[in-house]
Amino acid sequence: MTVTYLKWGKPAAERAQDDAKVRATVEAALLSIEQRGDAAVREMAESFDGYSRESYRLSDEEIRSIIARVSDQDMADIRFAQDQVRNFAQAQRDSMLDIEVETLPGVILGHKHIPVQSVGCYVPGGKFPMVASAHMSVATATVAGVPRIIAATPPFKGEPNPAVIAAMHLGGAHEIYVLGGIQAIGAMAIGTETIRPVDMLVGPGNAFVAEAKRQLYGRVGIDLFAGPTETMVIADETAADAELCATDLLGQAEHGYNSPCVLLTNSDRLARQTMAEVERLLNILPTADTARRSWEDFGEVIVCDSYDEMLRVANEIASEHVQVMTDRDDWFLAGMTCYGALFLGPRTNVANGDKVIGTNHTLPTRKAGRYTGGLWVGKFLKTHSYQKVTTDEAAAMIGGIGSRLCHLEGFVGHAEQCNIRVRRYGGINVPYGGTVEPKVAAE
């Protein structure tokens, strides 16, 4: 089996240098927020976003005034998209059941799904107002039952973007802040004099936002480690042509200057035709300045000699968005194990998933699809277990076995927790620090 790269992206060493610069910048900014609170946040907002106001939180009156500027058609479209996201999130939530089972006579075990109590949702918007990101984070958190949802988005052309604010408000945000980048992430996670910190951060963003979330992980929860948008098109000549492949690659390359876009195919002809079509489209695409940088620095074209090899390479790359247009889409669905989301067949596309179809568009990047899925209603829920013993017989039986297992590990104090139940509920005189002799072999 052979794999041929007709086009390579930026070398890994150069990408690592870029990451190191971002890491240092974020570390210094977060330390400043921790030490100086609102003053640091204000300085960053003025410096990075060129935006200053007395309070970065929008009042209820401001929210109403801003939303009034959204056209009826745009509001209808936002409501439709949020309905799709809510409906799918609710179906997912309904699948997550609290359980309680009697595993042995008198022994009851269970778990409950409890919402995270406060969440900060970041909605990108400095370059492109990411209206859909509000649906994915805010509306989904609402379905999960999160009692405090705050949302932050940068100013767009010097002011709050009406459509983004509308989507946040309709989604169920309790507090809305016009803050972007590191200062938004840091303020929500660390807290300031005027912003109470949250328990969890969610939402996509640029490299600085992603790095800020990474550095804050542990202090707060996060949805996932997210880097720049990635897309992979898996195609053969039976289901796709060069125009379709090139359009789907550039449709995600326009996100930023460092958005990886990969064509994976078993057809050398389709690969070369797609590369030519990309160049043609870049001459007419309004966002070509951004898309061209991504394509030149992070675009790859890979030709494999078999479908098995295509599947292997796809799972190895573990791209965020994987569009499959082949004569065996369901075969890829069955075989793909590492990815963010799949888009099967030429009739669907990543933009539908990003904006309206109902699945969540906050997805794992940088190979994180190997160990996690994307944002979904379950990310906002914590599964907590509980147990209770309701009979004397069960307390004595479990306690006896527990005592011996504690001694097996050398934990005498642990064993005494079991022994006292054996004495009280089983009527067996176990000496302090002793162990319970078995009556029969444990099964």
C-alpha positions as CSV (number, residue, x, y, z in Angstrom):
1,M,0.0,0.0,0.0
2,T,1.3,3.5,-0.9
3,V,0.4,7.0,0.2
4,T,1.5,9.9,-2.0
5,Y,1.5,13.5,-0.8
6,L,0.9,15.8,-3.8
7,K,0.9,18.8,-1.4
8,W,2.4,19.3,2.1
9,G,1.4,21.8,4.7
10,K,3.6,23.9,7.0
11,P,6.4,21.8,8.7
12,A,5.6,20.7,12.3
13,A,8.6,22.5,13.6
14,E,7.3,25.9,12.4
15,R,3.9,25.2,13.9
16,A,5.5,24.4,17.2
17,Q,7.3,27.8,17.2
18,D,4.1,29.6,16.5
19,D,2.5,27.7,19.4
20,A,5.3,28.7,21.8
21,K,4.8,32.4,21.1
22,V,1.0,32.1,21.7
23,R,1.7,30.1,25.0
24,A,3.9,32.9,26.4
25,T,1.5,35.7,25.5
26,V,-1.4,33.9,27.1
27,E,0.4,33.0,30.3
28,A,1.4,36.7,30.8
29,A,-2.2,37.9,30.1
30,L,-3.8,35.4,32.5
31,L,-1.4,36.3,35.3
32,S,-2.2,40.0,34.8
33,I,-6.0,39.3,35.0
34,E,-5.4,37.3,38.2
35,Q,-3.4,40.1,39.8
36,R,-5.2,43.1,38.5
37,G,-8.8,42.0,37.7
38,D,-11.0,44.4,35.9
39,A,-8.1,46.9,35.2
40,A,-6.2,44.2,33.2
41,V,-9.4,43.1,31.4
42,R,-10.1,46.7,30.4
43,E,-6.5,47.4,29.2
44,M,-6.7,44.2,27.0
45,A,-10.1,45.1,25.6
46,E,-8.9,48.6,24.7
47,S,-5.6,47.3,23.2
48,F,-6.8,44.2,21.3
49,D,-10.3,45.1,20.4
50,G,-10.1,48.9,20.5
51,Y,-13.3,48.9,22.6
52,S,-13.9,50.7,25.8
53,R,-17.1,51.2,27.9
54,E,-18.0,51.7,31.5
55,S,-19.2,48.1,32.0
56,Y,-18.5,45.3,29.5
57,R,-21.7,43.6,30.6
58,L,-24.8,44.5,28.5
59,S,-27.8,45.7,30.5
60,D,-31.2,44.3,29.8
61,E,-32.2,47.6,28.1
62,E,-29.1,47.5,25.9
63,I,-29.8,43.9,24.9
64,R,-33.4,44.8,23.9
65,S,-32.2,47.8,21.9
66,I,-29.5,45.8,20.1
67,I,-31.8,42.9,19.2
68,A,-34.4,45.3,17.8
69,R,-31.9,46.0,15.0
70,V,-32.0,42.4,13.7
71,S,-34.3,42.0,10.7
72,D,-37.4,39.8,10.9
73,Q,-35.9,37.3,8.4
74,D,-32.6,37.0,10.3
75,M,-34.5,36.5,13.6
76,A,-36.6,33.8,12.0
77,D,-33.5,32.0,10.7
78,I,-31.8,32.3,14.1
79,R,-34.8,30.8,15.8
80,F,-35.0,28.0,13.2
81,A,-31.3,27.1,13.7
82,Q,-31.7,27.2,17.5
83,D,-34.7,24.9,17.3
84,Q,-32.7,22.3,15.4
85,V,-29.9,22.5,17.9
86,R,-32.3,22.4,20.9
87,N,-34.2,19.5,19.5
88,F,-31.2,17.3,18.9
89,A,-29.7,18.3,22.3
90,Q,-33.0,17.4,24.0
91,A,-33.0,14.0,22.3
92,Q,-29.5,13.4,23.5
93,R,-30.5,14.6,27.1
94,D,-33.4,12.2,27.0
95,S,-31.1,9.3,26.3
96,M,-29.1,10.0,29.5
97,L,-31.1,8.4,32.3
98,D,-30.6,8.5,36.0
99,I,-30.4,5.0,37.3
100,E,-30.9,3.2,40.6
101,V,-30.5,-0.6,40.9
102,E,-30.5,-3.2,43.7
103,T,-27.3,-5.1,42.9
104,L,-27.6,-7.4,45.9
105,P,-30.4,-7.8,48.4
106,G,-30.3,-4.6,50.5
107,V,-27.6,-2.9,48.4
108,I,-28.7,-0.1,46.2
109,L,-26.5,1.8,43.7
110,G,-27.3,4.7,41.5
111,H,-26.2,7.7,39.6
112,K,-27.6,11.1,38.8
113,H,-26.8,13.5,36.0
114,I,-26.4,16.9,37.6
115,P,-25.8,20.1,35.5
116,V,-22.6,22.1,35.9
117,Q,-23.7,25.1,38.0
118,S,-22.1,27.9,36.0
119,V,-20.8,28.0,32.5
120,G,-19.0,30.6,30.4
121,C,-19.7,30.4,26.7
122,Y,-17.3,32.1,24.3
123,V,-18.7,33.1,21.0
124,P,-16.0,34.3,18.4
125,G,-16.8,37.4,16.4
126,G,-13.9,39.7,15.9
127,K,-13.4,38.8,12.3
128,F,-16.6,36.9,11.5
129,P,-19.6,37.1,13.8
130,M,-20.1,33.5,14.8
131,V,-23.9,33.6,15.4
132,A,-24.1,29.8,15.3
133,S,-21.6,29.4,18.1
134,A,-24.2,30.9,20.5
135,H,-26.7,28.1,19.6
136,M,-24.1,25.4,20.1
137,S,-22.9,26.6,23.6
138,V,-25.6,28.7,25.2
139,A,-28.7,26.9,23.9
140,T,-27.2,23.5,24.6
141,A,-26.3,24.5,28.1
142,T,-29.9,25.7,28.6
143,V,-31.2,22.3,27.5
144,A,-28.8,20.7,30.1
145,G,-30.3,22.8,32.8
146,V,-27.3,24.9,33.7
147,P,-28.6,27.5,36.2
148,R,-26.0,30.3,35.4
149,I,-24.9,30.8,31.8
150,I,-22.7,33.8,30.9
151,A,-21.7,34.5,27.4
152,A,-18.9,36.7,26.0
153,T,-18.2,37.9,22.4
154,P,-15.9,40.5,21.0
155,P,-17.1,43.7,19.4
156,F,-17.6,43.5,15.6
157,K,-16.6,46.6,13.8
158,G,-16.5,48.6,17.0
159,E,-19.9,47.5,18.6
160,P,-21.8,44.5,19.8
161,N,-23.0,42.4,16.8
162,P,-26.8,42.4,16.9
163,A,-27.3,38.9,15.5
164,V,-24.8,37.4,17.9
165,I,-26.4,39.2,20.9
166,A,-29.8,38.0,19.7
167,A,-28.6,34.4,19.5
168,M,-27.1,34.6,23.0
169,H,-30.2,36.0,24.5
170,L,-32.6,33.6,22.7
171,G,-30.3,30.8,23.7
172,G,-30.8,31.6,27.4
173,A,-27.7,33.5,28.5
174,H,-28.2,35.1,31.9
175,E,-25.3,37.6,31.5
176,I,-23.8,38.9,28.2
177,Y,-20.4,40.6,28.0
178,V,-18.8,42.3,25.0
179,L,-15.3,41.0,25.5
180,G,-13.1,39.0,23.2
181,G,-10.0,36.8,23.3
182,I,-7.8,36.1,26.3
183,Q,-9.5,38.8,28.4
184,A,-12.9,37.2,28.0
185,I,-11.7,33.7,28.8
186,G,-9.6,34.9,31.7
187,A,-12.3,37.0,33.2
188,M,-14.9,34.2,33.1
189,A,-12.6,31.6,34.5
190,I,-10.6,33.6,37.1
191,G,-13.2,36.2,37.9
192,T,-12.8,39.9,38.6
193,E,-14.3,42.5,40.8
194,T,-17.4,42.6,38.6
195,I,-17.5,39.2,37.0
196,R,-18.1,36.1,39.2
197,P,-16.0,33.1,37.9
198,V,-17.7,30.1,36.3
199,D,-17.1,26.4,36.8
200,M,-16.7,25.6,33.1
201,L,-15.6,27.2,29.8
202,V,-17.0,26.2,26.4
203,G,-16.9,27.5,22.9
204,P,-14.4,27.8,19.9
205,G,-12.0,30.6,19.3
206,N,-8.6,31.5,17.8
207,A,-5.2,30.2,18.9
208,F,-5.1,32.6,21.9
209,V,-8.6,31.5,23.1
210,A,-7.7,27.8,22.8
211,E,-4.4,28.3,24.6
212,A,-6.1,30.3,27.4
213,K,-8.6,27.4,27.9
214,R,-5.8,24.9,27.9
215,Q,-3.9,26.8,30.6
216,L,-7.0,27.3,32.7
217,Y,-8.1,23.6,32.5
218,G,-8.1,22.2,36.0
219,R,-9.0,25.5,37.6
220,V,-12.2,25.2,35.6
221,G,-13.6,22.5,33.3
222,I,-13.5,23.0,29.6
223,D,-15.4,21.4,26.7
224,L,-12.3,20.3,24.8
225,F,-8.9,21.4,23.6
226,A,-9.7,23.2,20.4
227,G,-7.4,24.7,17.8
228,P,-8.0,26.2,14.4
229,T,-10.8,24.7,12.3
230,E,-9.8,21.6,10.3
231,T,-11.5,19.9,7.4
232,M,-10.9,16.7,5.5
233,V,-12.6,15.7,2.3
234,I,-12.5,12.0,1.6
235,A,-13.6,11.5,-2.0
236,D,-13.6,9.2,-5.0
237,E,-14.6,9.8,-8.6
238,T,-17.9,8.0,-8.2
239,A,-19.5,10.6,-5.9
240,A,-17.5,13.9,-6.2
241,D,-15.8,16.1,-8.7
242,A,-13.1,18.7,-8.4
243,E,-15.5,21.6,-8.0
244,L,-17.3,20.0,-5.1
245,C,-14.0,19.0,-3.4
246,A,-12.4,22.4,-3.9
247,T,-15.5,24.2,-2.6
248,D,-15.7,22.1,0.5
249,L,-12.0,22.6,1.2
250,L,-12.0,26.4,0.8
251,G,-15.3,26.7,2.7
252,Q,-13.4,25.9,5.9
253,A,-10.1,27.4,4.9
254,E,-11.6,30.8,5.1
255,H,-12.0,30.5,8.9
256,G,-8.5,31.7,9.5
257,Y,-4.9,31.8,8.3
258,N,-4.0,28.5,9.9
259,S,-7.0,26.2,9.1
260,P,-5.8,22.8,7.9
261,C,-7.7,21.5,4.9
262,V,-6.9,18.0,3.5
263,L,-8.1,16.1,0.4
264,L,-7.8,12.3,0.8
265,T,-8.6,10.4,-2.3
266,N,-7.8,7.2,-4.3
267,S,-7.8,9.1,-7.6
268,D,-4.7,11.0,-8.8
269,R,-6.8,12.6,-11.5
270,L,-9.3,13.9,-9.0
271,A,-6.5,15.1,-6.7
272,R,-4.8,17.2,-9.5
273,Q,-8.1,18.5,-10.8
274,T,-9.1,19.6,-7.3
275,M,-5.8,21.5,-6.8
276,A,-6.4,23.3,-10.1
277,E,-9.9,24.1,-9.1
278,V,-8.8,25.5,-5.8
279,E,-6.6,28.0,-7.6
280,R,-9.5,29.0,-9.9
281,L,-11.8,29.5,-7.0
282,L,-9.2,31.5,-5.0
283,N,-9.3,34.1,-7.8
284,I,-13.0,34.8,-7.2
285,L,-13.6,33.9,-3.5
286,P,-14.3,37.1,-1.5
287,T,-12.4,35.7,1.5
288,A,-9.5,34.5,-0.6
289,D,-6.9,36.4,1.4
290,T,-7.6,34.2,4.4
291,A,-8.4,31.0,2.5
292,R,-5.2,31.2,0.4
293,R,-3.0,31.5,3.4
294,S,-4.6,28.4,5.0
295,W,-4.4,26.4,1.7
296,E,-0.8,27.4,1.0
297,D,0.5,26.8,4.6
298,F,-1.8,24.1,5.8
299,G,-3.4,22.4,2.8
300,E,-2.6,18.8,2.0
301,V,-3.5,16.5,-0.9
302,I,-3.0,12.8,-0.2
303,V,-3.5,10.0,-2.8
304,C,-3.9,6.5,-1.5
305,D,-4.1,3.3,-3.5
306,S,-7.0,1.7,-1.6
307,Y,-10.0,2.5,0.5
308,D,-8.4,0.6,3.4
309,E,-5.4,2.9,3.2
310,M,-7.7,6.0,3.0
311,L,-9.5,4.9,6.2
312,R,-6.2,4.3,8.0
313,V,-4.8,7.7,7.0
314,A,-8.1,9.4,7.9
315,N,-8.1,7.9,11.4
316,E,-4.5,8.8,11.9
317,I,-5.1,12.5,11.0
318,A,-8.3,12.6,13.1
319,S,-9.6,15.8,11.5
320,E,-12.3,17.9,13.1
321,H,-14.7,17.9,10.1
322,V,-14.6,14.8,7.8
323,Q,-16.7,15.0,4.6
324,V,-17.1,11.7,2.9
325,M,-18.2,11.5,-0.7
326,T,-17.6,8.0,-2.0
327,D,-19.4,4.9,-3.2
328,R,-19.2,3.5,0.4
329,D,-20.0,6.3,2.8
330,D,-21.6,3.9,5.4
331,W,-18.4,1.8,5.3
332,F,-16.4,4.8,6.3
333,L,-19.1,5.6,9.0
334,A,-18.5,2.1,10.4
335,G,-14.8,2.2,10.2
336,M,-14.0,5.8,11.3
337,T,-12.9,6.0,14.9
338,C,-11.1,9.3,15.3
339,Y,-12.7,12.5,14.1
340,G,-14.9,15.4,15.2
341,A,-18.0,15.0,13.1
342,L,-18.8,13.1,9.9
343,F,-20.7,14.6,6.9
344,L,-21.8,11.7,4.7
345,G,-22.6,12.1,1.0
346,P,-22.4,14.9,-1.5
347,R,-25.8,16.3,-0.4
348,T,-24.5,17.3,3.0
349,N,-21.7,19.6,3.9
350,V,-19.8,21.0,6.8
351,A,-21.5,24.4,6.6
352,N,-24.8,22.8,7.4
353,G,-23.3,21.3,10.5
354,D,-21.7,24.6,11.4
355,K,-24.9,26.7,11.1
356,V,-28.2,25.0,11.1
357,I,-28.7,21.2,10.8
358,G,-28.7,20.6,14.6
359,T,-25.5,18.8,15.5
360,N,-23.0,20.7,17.5
361,H,-20.2,22.4,15.7
362,T,-17.7,22.8,18.6
363,L,-15.5,19.8,17.8
364,P,-12.1,18.3,18.7
365,T,-9.1,19.5,16.7
366,R,-5.4,18.7,16.7
367,K,-6.0,14.9,16.9
368,A,-8.1,15.2,20.0
369,G,-10.8,13.2,18.2
370,R,-8.6,10.2,19.3
371,Y,-9.9,10.5,22.9
372,T,-12.9,12.8,22.9
373,G,-16.0,13.8,21.0
374,G,-17.3,17.3,20.5
375,L,-19.5,19.6,22.7
376,W,-22.9,18.1,23.4
377,V,-25.5,18.3,26.1
378,G,-23.7,15.6,28.1
379,K,-20.6,17.9,28.5
380,F,-22.7,20.2,30.7
381,L,-23.8,17.3,33.0
382,K,-21.8,15.6,35.7
383,T,-22.6,12.0,36.5
384,H,-22.5,11.4,40.2
385,S,-22.9,8.0,41.9
386,Y,-24.5,7.2,45.2
387,Q,-25.0,4.1,47.3
388,K,-27.1,3.0,50.2
389,V,-27.3,-0.3,52.2
390,T,-30.8,-0.9,53.6
391,T,-30.6,-4.1,55.6
392,D,-28.5,-5.4,58.5
393,E,-27.7,-8.6,56.6
394,A,-26.3,-6.6,53.6
395,A,-24.3,-4.3,55.9
396,A,-22.7,-7.3,57.6
397,M,-22.0,-9.2,54.4
398,I,-20.5,-6.3,52.5
399,G,-18.6,-5.1,55.5
400,G,-17.0,-8.5,56.1
401,I,-15.6,-8.7,52.6
402,G,-14.7,-5.0,52.6
403,S,-12.7,-5.5,55.9
404,R,-10.7,-8.3,54.4
405,L,-10.0,-6.4,51.2
406,C,-8.9,-3.3,53.2
407,H,-6.4,-5.5,55.1
408,L,-5.2,-6.9,51.8
409,E,-4.1,-3.4,51.0
410,G,-2.8,-2.6,54.5
411,F,-5.5,0.0,55.3
412,V,-6.4,-0.9,58.9
413,G,-8.4,2.3,59.4
414,H,-10.4,1.6,56.3
415,A,-11.1,-1.9,57.6
416,E,-12.4,-0.6,60.9
417,Q,-15.1,1.4,59.0
418,C,-16.3,-2.0,57.7
419,N,-15.8,-3.8,61.0
420,I,-17.9,-1.4,63.1
421,R,-20.9,-2.2,60.7
422,V,-20.2,-5.9,61.1
423,R,-20.3,-5.6,64.9
424,R,-23.4,-3.4,65.0
425,Y,-25.5,-5.0,62.3
426,G,-24.2,-8.5,62.1
427,G,-23.7,-9.2,65.8
428,I,-20.1,-10.5,65.2
429,N,-17.5,-9.5,67.7
430,V,-14.6,-8.4,65.5
431,P,-11.6,-7.0,67.6
432,Y,-10.7,-3.4,66.8
433,G,-8.3,-3.4,63.9
434,G,-9.0,-7.1,63.3
435,T,-10.5,-8.7,60.2
436,V,-13.7,-10.7,59.6
437,E,-13.2,-14.4,59.1
438,P,-15.0,-15.7,56.0
439,K,-17.9,-18.1,56.5
440,V,-18.0,-19.0,52.8
441,A,-15.9,-18.1,49.8
442,A,-16.9,-14.8,48.3
443,E,-18.4,-15.1,44.8
